[in-house]
Amino acid sequence: MTLAIKLAIIAALILSIFIPFGYFLHGERTKKRYKRSIAFNAFFFFGIIVIAGVMMFVTNPVQAAQAGSDAGMATGFGYLAAALSTGLSCVGGGIAVASAASAALGAISEDPSALGKSLIFVGLAEGVCLYGLIISFMIIGKLG
């Protein structure tokens, strides 16, 4: 892909995010208008992602054939593993923080001296996200 095509895809992705919410914010804020802006956002955002993916695989077939399919496949799976380790650890950490923080707020409202104890559990739940991020950096370091 040329630089102009990459910049056009980036601009289209940014516009697919800002235009629907600008539409929602400048008008009357109703539930129907919100649903319409979310649908517009999802349709164009994922449509642009599909088009970019197709363009990425269609262009430069000679370069892909010279690179060797085994090394490319292993590298691709490595990047997928890095993305999944970060994503899944952050989703799990978010769920853990949500439950631990709400329980901590309830405990603090009844007994303010429980603040230190409850913050430890919230911090442990946030640590799960950081461990996933560190693992993904280690995977990417082995690939590069």
N, C-alpha and C positions, 0 to 999 in steps of 0.2 A: 504494500500500500504506500502511496506517496504521502508526503507530508500534508499536502492540501486536503487529501481525503481524510486523513486522521484528524486534522483540525476541524473539518466539516462535521465529522461524527461527534467530536467532543462538543462543538457548538450546538449540534442538534440534541445531544443528551442534556446539556444544561438548559436549553430552551424547553425541552419536554418536561422539565421539572418546574421551571419558574413560570411559564405561561399559564398552566392550569391554576396554580395557586394565586397568581396575580388576578386571574379572572374571578376567583372566589373572593379575594380580599376587596376588590374594587366595587363589587355589587352588594346586593342584599344577601346577608349570610343566612341562607336557609339550608335545610338538610338536603333538598333536591339539588341545589347548586353545589354543595359539597360532594355529593355522590357523583355528579357529573364531572367535576374537576378531578376526582380520584380516578374515575374510569378513563378520562382523557389522558391523564398522566400515565397510568399503567399501560394503556394501549400503545401510546407513542414511545414510551421508554423501552418496553420490551420489544416493540417492533424495530426500533433502532438497534438494539442489542443483537437481534437476529440478523438484520442486514449487515451489521459490522462483522458478525461471525462468518456469514457467507462470503463477504468480501475478503476476509482474512484467509480463508481456505481456497478461494478461487484464484487469487493472484499469485504469481511467482511459483508455478509448479516445478520448474527446473531446479530452483534453489532447494525446494523440499525434497526432491528426489536425490540430490547430491548429499544431503545431510545424513542419511542413514536412518532408517525408520526405528531401529531398536533404541538408539540413544535418544531420539526425539520422544519416543513413547515413554521411556523411563523418566525423562526430564518433565514431561507433561504430567505424569502421575505424581512426581515429586511436588510440583507446584500445587496440584490438586490436594495432596495430603497436607501441605502447609496451610492452604486456605481452609480446609476442613478442620484442622486442629485449632486454628484461631477462631473460626466461626462457631464451632460446637462448644468450645470452652467458654466463649463469651455468652452464648445463649444459656448454658448451664450456670455460669456465674451470675447472670442477670436474674435467673429464677431463684437462685440461692439468696442473692442480695434482697430480692423483693420479699421473700418470706422472713429472712432474718431481720431486715430493717423494720418491717411492720411489727414483728414481735418485740424488737428492741424499743420501738416507740411506745408500745403498750406497757412494757415493763418500766420504762423511764417515767411515764405519766403516773404510775402508781407509786414508784419509789425512785426518787431522783438519784439516790446513791448507787443505783444499778447501771449508771451510764458507762463506767469503765468496763464492766464485765460484758455488756451488750455490744460495745464497739469492737471488742475482740472478735466476736462471731461474725459481725458484718465485714470486718477486715479479712478474716479467713475466707469468706465467700468471694470477696473481690480478688483474692490471691489466685483463685482458680483461673480467672481470665488472664492474669499475668503469666501463669505457668504455660498456658496454651500459646500465648504470644512468644514466649521464650523458645518453646519447642518448634514453632513455625520458623523462627529465625535460625535455629540450628539446622532445620531441614533445608532451608534456602541456602545456608552457608555450605552445606555438603553438595548442593547442586551447582553452585557457581564456582 
